[in-house]
Amino acid sequence: MTKKIDKLVSISEDLYIHRYDNGFMVEASGRDKKGEYKTLKIICNTEEEVVALVKEANLLPLDQ
């Protein structure tokens, strides 16, 4: 699996996981390389993909 949250250089304290009938959506907000605030919405088909995204998000510094 490739990195999906690499568009952000820092992440806010909140990370949302939405559960649907056919998968999940992970919503993460933070700052990009230009310092602009962005919100990513990433579709996942499996729980393993969700866990991988959460682990990836935990590697980013918190947005101040």
HELIX and SHEET records of a PDB file:
HELIX    1   1 GLU A   47  ASN A   58  1                                  12    
SHEET    1   A 3 SER A  10  TYR A  20  0                                        
SHEET    2   A 3 GLY A  23  ARG A  31 -1                                        
SHEET    3   A 3 TYR A  37  CYS A  44 -1                                        
END                                                                             
